[in-house]
Amino acid sequence: MKKLRLAVIALVSAGLLLSGCGSSTGSKDQKQGAAAVTLRLGNVVQKDHPMNVACEKFAQKVAAKSNNRIKITVFPARQLGDDRQLFEQVQQGALDIAEISAAPMGSTTPLATALQMPFLFTSWDQYLKVMKDPVTDKLLGGLEKNQVKGLAVYNAGFRHLVTVKSPVAQPGDMKGLKFRVAETPLHVDIFKALGASPTPMPYGEIYSGLQNKVIDGLEMDLSAIMMEKHYEVAKNVTLSKHFTWPAILMMNMNKFKSLSPEDQKIIMDSAKEVIDENVKDITSIEQKAVADLKTKGVVLKDLSDAELAPFVAATKDIEAKYAAQDPIVAEFVKKAREIK
């Protein structure tokens, strides 16, 4: 019996020792950022959309940099909710990461409006320079008051004027026309300034709205005009480039802070590396869309600098109004206009 008790004690002691060693190793691994991390990322665009492609590339880069230790699963096409729902989920921590269009965020934070000031960006070269400037980091940093960590800005492309009856050559051509706009005050203000009658309408109702003459036109990027087949019911596109369609890749602030410094760097570096690739993808998509739209019988009107000038002048006060809402917005817009 005595030998049995000694054997049991020895086994228990050995077990405790092994358990202690295991705990120590686990803590050490965690401190080194070696613990596996799984994250969910939601967006509203379709799988082949350039903004979802950017999300997938971001997830791939994170996996590669972490030797597949950090895994991000992307849920596109509104699987987890629309933009506003995704924003709320990320704020509350119910969702780790989301890519959210700047437009619907404008009613929550004026910082998002900075990215869609009318005629702020004139080329992708200028856009990339601004995205890599410290002023963009400062803009994204301002989102922390909303409990989110801004990681990067991705894009869907320049937006243009699409009309049913005839191309738009000057602001006067838009007078009284019902233009579908996103449900955000900034876009309503811009199209009022251009003389149109802005008509907020859900994205999925645009085709039928054009077909049934509920609206006379809309503003849209070239890839979406092709994907949504708007060209079937609206044959005129004016290449106005009045703003781009940006989306902010963001992460729940508490979740980001819970990661090791090494993992935070992997997330941040990966997000920023995709910016160039996103623009490269968009450029390719836009070139193909122009060619495809022409084969569909769409009339594309390019505007010279002189023709574009009245549009820029008509919307000048819009910029002043929104820049006054936050000094960071004013700083961002000023810097973007200085960069060529």
C-alpha positions as CSV (number, residue, x, y, z in Angstrom):
1,M,0.0,0.0,0.0
2,K,2.8,2.3,0.9
3,K,4.5,1.7,-2.5
4,L,1.2,2.3,-4.2
5,R,0.7,5.6,-2.5
6,L,4.2,6.7,-3.4
7,A,3.6,5.7,-7.0
8,V,0.4,7.8,-7.1
9,I,2.1,10.8,-5.6
10,A,4.9,10.5,-8.1
11,L,2.4,10.4,-11.0
12,V,0.4,13.4,-9.7
13,S,3.6,15.3,-9.2
14,A,4.8,14.5,-12.7
15,G,1.4,15.6,-14.1
16,L,1.5,18.9,-12.3
17,L,5.0,19.5,-13.5
18,L,4.1,18.8,-17.1
19,S,1.0,21.0,-16.8
20,G,3.1,23.8,-15.4
21,C,5.5,23.5,-18.3
22,G,2.7,23.6,-20.8
23,S,1.2,26.7,-19.2
24,S,4.6,28.4,-19.3
25,T,5.1,27.6,-22.9
26,G,1.6,28.8,-23.9
27,S,2.1,32.1,-22.1
28,K,5.5,32.6,-23.8
29,D,3.9,31.8,-27.2
30,Q,1.2,34.4,-26.5
31,K,3.7,37.0,-25.5
32,Q,5.5,36.4,-28.8
33,G,2.3,36.8,-30.7
34,A,2.3,33.1,-31.8
35,A,-1.3,32.3,-30.7
36,A,-3.6,31.6,-33.7
37,V,-6.0,34.4,-34.5
38,T,-9.2,34.1,-36.5
39,L,-11.0,37.1,-37.8
40,R,-14.2,37.9,-39.8
41,L,-14.4,40.6,-42.4
42,G,-17.6,41.8,-44.0
43,N,-18.5,44.0,-47.0
44,V,-21.5,44.7,-49.2
45,V,-20.0,44.3,-52.7
46,Q,-20.0,41.3,-55.0
47,K,-17.2,38.7,-55.0
48,D,-15.6,40.1,-58.2
49,H,-15.9,43.7,-57.3
50,P,-12.6,45.6,-57.0
51,M,-13.2,46.4,-53.3
52,N,-13.9,42.8,-52.4
53,V,-10.8,41.7,-54.4
54,A,-8.9,44.2,-52.2
55,C,-10.2,42.5,-49.1
56,E,-9.2,39.1,-50.3
57,K,-5.7,40.3,-51.1
58,F,-5.5,41.9,-47.6
59,A,-6.5,38.5,-46.1
60,Q,-3.9,36.7,-48.2
61,K,-1.1,39.1,-47.2
62,V,-2.0,38.8,-43.5
63,A,-1.9,35.0,-43.8
64,A,1.4,35.0,-45.6
65,K,3.1,37.4,-43.2
66,S,1.9,35.4,-40.2
67,N,2.7,32.0,-41.7
68,N,-1.1,31.3,-41.8
69,R,-1.4,31.9,-38.0
70,I,-3.7,34.9,-38.6
71,K,-6.7,33.8,-40.7
72,I,-9.2,36.3,-42.0
73,T,-12.5,35.0,-43.6
74,V,-14.1,37.5,-46.0
75,F,-17.9,37.7,-46.2
76,P,-18.9,39.7,-49.3
77,A,-22.2,40.6,-50.9
78,R,-24.0,41.8,-47.7
79,Q,-23.8,38.4,-46.1
80,L,-23.4,40.1,-42.7
81,G,-25.5,43.2,-43.4
82,D,-25.5,46.5,-45.3
83,D,-22.9,49.2,-44.7
84,R,-24.6,50.8,-41.7
85,Q,-25.2,47.5,-40.1
86,L,-21.6,46.5,-40.6
87,F,-20.4,49.8,-39.1
88,E,-22.5,49.2,-36.0
89,Q,-21.2,45.6,-35.7
90,V,-17.6,46.7,-35.9
91,Q,-18.2,49.5,-33.4
92,Q,-19.8,47.0,-30.9
93,G,-17.2,44.3,-31.5
94,A,-19.7,41.8,-33.0
95,L,-17.6,41.9,-36.2
96,D,-13.8,42.1,-36.3
97,I,-13.2,43.9,-39.6
98,A,-15.4,45.6,-42.2
99,E,-14.9,47.5,-45.5
100,I,-17.5,50.2,-45.5
101,S,-18.3,52.8,-48.2
102,A,-17.5,56.3,-47.1
103,A,-20.9,57.7,-48.3
104,P,-23.2,56.1,-45.7
105,M,-20.7,56.8,-43.0
106,G,-21.1,60.6,-43.7
107,S,-24.1,60.8,-41.5
108,T,-22.2,59.3,-38.6
109,T,-18.9,61.1,-38.8
110,P,-17.9,64.1,-41.0
111,L,-14.4,62.5,-41.5
112,A,-15.8,60.2,-44.1
113,T,-17.0,63.2,-46.2
114,A,-13.4,64.3,-46.8
115,L,-12.9,61.4,-49.2
116,Q,-15.7,62.4,-51.5
117,M,-15.4,66.1,-51.8
118,P,-16.5,67.1,-55.4
119,F,-13.6,67.1,-57.9
120,L,-11.0,66.6,-55.2
121,F,-9.1,63.9,-57.1
122,T,-8.1,64.3,-60.7
123,S,-6.0,61.2,-61.4
124,W,-5.1,57.9,-59.8
125,D,-1.5,59.2,-59.4
126,Q,-2.7,62.1,-57.3
127,Y,-5.0,59.8,-55.4
128,L,-2.2,57.4,-54.5
129,K,0.0,60.2,-53.3
130,V,-2.7,61.4,-51.0
131,M,-3.5,57.9,-49.7
132,K,0.2,57.5,-48.7
133,D,0.5,61.0,-47.2
134,P,0.4,61.3,-43.3
135,V,-2.7,63.4,-43.7
136,T,-4.7,60.2,-44.6
137,D,-3.3,58.5,-41.5
138,K,-4.5,61.4,-39.5
139,L,-8.0,61.2,-41.1
140,L,-8.2,57.5,-40.3
141,G,-6.9,58.1,-36.8
142,G,-9.9,60.4,-36.2
143,L,-12.2,57.3,-36.5
144,E,-10.9,56.0,-33.2
145,K,-13.5,58.1,-31.4
146,N,-16.0,55.8,-33.1
147,Q,-14.3,52.7,-31.5
148,V,-12.8,51.6,-34.8
149,K,-9.2,51.5,-36.1
150,G,-9.0,52.8,-39.7
151,L,-6.6,50.5,-41.6
152,A,-6.7,51.8,-45.2
153,V,-8.9,53.2,-47.9
154,Y,-9.8,51.1,-50.9
155,N,-11.8,52.2,-54.0
156,A,-14.2,51.2,-56.7
157,G,-13.3,53.9,-59.2
158,F,-14.2,57.3,-60.4
159,R,-17.9,58.1,-60.7
160,H,-19.5,59.5,-63.8
161,L,-22.9,60.9,-64.9
162,V,-25.3,58.4,-66.6
163,T,-28.4,59.7,-68.4
164,V,-31.3,58.3,-70.4
165,K,-32.1,60.9,-73.0
166,S,-28.9,62.8,-73.9
167,P,-25.3,63.3,-72.5
168,V,-24.6,66.0,-70.0
169,A,-22.2,68.6,-71.4
170,Q,-22.8,71.4,-68.8
171,P,-24.5,71.9,-65.4
172,G,-27.5,73.4,-67.2
173,D,-28.2,70.1,-68.9
174,M,-28.9,68.6,-65.4
175,K,-31.5,71.2,-64.5
176,G,-34.7,69.5,-63.2
177,L,-33.4,65.9,-64.0
178,K,-34.0,63.3,-61.3
179,F,-30.6,61.9,-60.5
180,R,-30.4,58.8,-58.3
181,V,-27.9,59.5,-55.5
182,A,-26.8,57.5,-52.4
183,E,-28.7,58.3,-49.2
184,T,-26.2,60.7,-47.8
185,P,-26.5,64.5,-47.3
186,L,-23.2,65.2,-49.1
187,H,-24.4,63.7,-52.4
188,V,-27.7,65.4,-52.1
189,D,-26.0,68.8,-51.7
190,I,-23.6,68.2,-54.6
191,F,-26.4,67.3,-57.1
192,K,-28.6,70.2,-55.9
193,A,-25.6,72.5,-56.5
194,L,-25.4,71.1,-60.1
195,G,-29.0,71.9,-60.7
196,A,-30.4,68.4,-60.6
197,S,-33.2,67.0,-58.5
198,P,-31.3,64.4,-56.3
199,T,-33.4,61.3,-55.7
200,P,-32.1,58.9,-53.0
201,M,-32.8,55.3,-54.0
202,P,-31.6,51.9,-52.9
203,Y,-28.8,50.5,-55.2
204,G,-30.9,47.5,-56.2
205,E,-33.7,49.7,-57.6
206,I,-31.6,51.7,-60.0
207,Y,-32.2,49.6,-63.1
208,S,-36.0,49.5,-62.7
209,G,-36.0,53.2,-61.8
210,L,-34.3,54.0,-65.1
211,Q,-36.5,51.6,-67.0
212,N,-39.8,53.0,-65.5
213,K,-38.6,56.6,-65.8
214,V,-38.7,57.1,-62.1
215,I,-35.3,58.7,-62.5
216,D,-33.6,60.4,-65.5
217,G,-30.1,59.5,-64.6
218,L,-27.6,58.5,-61.9
219,E,-23.9,58.8,-61.0
220,M,-21.9,55.5,-61.1
221,D,-18.5,54.0,-61.7
222,L,-17.9,52.3,-65.1
223,S,-17.5,48.8,-63.7
224,A,-20.9,48.9,-62.0
225,I,-22.6,50.3,-65.1
226,M,-21.4,47.1,-66.8
227,M,-22.1,44.7,-64.0
228,E,-25.6,46.0,-63.3
229,K,-26.4,46.4,-67.0
230,H,-27.4,50.1,-66.6
231,Y,-26.3,50.6,-70.2
232,E,-29.4,48.7,-71.3
233,V,-31.7,51.5,-70.2
234,A,-29.3,54.5,-70.1
235,K,-27.1,55.0,-73.1
236,N,-25.3,58.2,-72.2
237,V,-22.2,58.5,-70.0
238,T,-20.4,61.7,-69.3
239,L,-16.9,61.1,-67.9
240,S,-17.2,63.7,-65.2
241,K,-15.0,62.0,-62.5
242,H,-16.9,64.1,-59.9
243,F,-15.6,61.9,-57.1
244,T,-14.3,58.4,-56.5
245,W,-16.2,55.7,-54.5
246,P,-13.9,55.0,-51.5
247,A,-14.5,52.5,-48.7
248,I,-12.7,52.4,-45.4
249,L,-11.2,49.1,-44.2
250,M,-11.6,49.3,-40.4
251,M,-11.2,47.0,-37.3
252,N,-12.9,47.0,-33.9
253,M,-10.6,49.1,-31.7
254,N,-10.6,46.7,-28.7
255,K,-9.9,43.8,-31.0
256,F,-7.0,45.6,-32.6
257,K,-5.5,46.5,-29.2
258,S,-5.8,42.9,-28.0
259,L,-3.3,41.8,-30.6
260,S,0.4,41.8,-30.0
261,P,2.4,44.7,-31.5
262,E,3.9,42.3,-34.0
263,D,0.4,41.2,-35.2
264,Q,-0.8,44.8,-35.3
265,K,2.0,45.6,-37.6
266,I,1.2,42.7,-39.8
267,I,-2.4,43.9,-40.1
268,M,-1.4,47.5,-40.8
269,D,1.3,46.7,-43.3
270,S,-0.9,44.3,-45.2
271,A,-3.8,46.8,-45.4
272,K,-1.5,49.5,-46.8
273,E,0.3,47.2,-49.3
274,V,-3.0,46.5,-51.1
275,I,-3.7,50.2,-51.9
276,D,-1.5,50.2,-54.9
277,E,-2.8,46.8,-56.1
278,N,-6.4,48.1,-55.7
279,V,-5.7,51.1,-58.0
280,K,-4.0,48.9,-60.5
281,D,-7.0,46.6,-60.6
282,I,-9.4,49.6,-61.0
283,T,-7.4,51.1,-63.9
284,S,-7.5,47.8,-65.7
285,I,-11.3,47.4,-65.1
286,E,-12.0,51.0,-66.2
287,Q,-10.2,50.6,-69.4
288,K,-12.0,47.4,-70.2
289,A,-15.4,48.9,-69.2
290,V,-14.9,51.8,-71.6
291,A,-14.3,49.4,-74.5
292,D,-17.2,47.2,-73.5
293,L,-19.6,50.1,-73.1
294,K,-18.8,51.3,-76.6
295,T,-19.6,47.9,-78.0
296,K,-23.0,48.2,-76.3
297,G,-23.8,51.4,-78.1
298,V,-23.2,53.7,-75.2
299,V,-22.2,57.3,-76.0
300,L,-19.3,58.3,-73.8
301,K,-18.6,62.0,-73.6
302,D,-15.2,63.1,-72.2
303,L,-15.0,66.6,-70.7
304,S,-12.1,68.9,-71.3
305,D,-10.7,71.0,-68.5
306,A,-12.7,74.0,-69.8
307,E,-15.9,72.0,-70.0
308,L,-15.4,70.7,-66.5
309,A,-14.7,74.1,-65.0
310,P,-18.4,75.1,-64.6
311,F,-19.1,71.8,-62.7
312,V,-16.2,72.5,-60.3
313,A,-17.3,76.1,-59.8
314,A,-20.9,75.1,-59.0
315,T,-19.9,72.8,-56.2
316,K,-17.2,74.9,-54.6
317,D,-19.3,76.0,-51.7
318,I,-20.0,72.3,-50.8
319,E,-16.4,71.8,-49.9
320,A,-16.4,74.8,-47.7
321,K,-19.5,73.7,-45.9
322,Y,-18.2,70.2,-45.1
323,A,-14.6,71.2,-44.4
324,A,-16.0,73.5,-41.7
325,Q,-17.5,70.5,-39.8
326,D,-14.1,69.2,-38.6
327,P,-10.5,70.6,-38.8
328,I,-9.2,67.2,-39.9
329,V,-11.5,67.3,-42.9
330,A,-10.3,70.8,-43.8
331,E,-6.6,69.7,-43.4
332,F,-7.2,66.7,-45.6
333,V,-8.9,68.6,-48.4
334,K,-6.3,71.3,-48.4
335,K,-3.4,68.8,-48.6
336,A,-5.1,66.8,-51.3
337,R,-5.6,69.9,-53.5
338,E,-1.9,70.8,-53.0
339,I,-0.7,67.4,-54.2
340,K,-0.4,67.0,-58.0
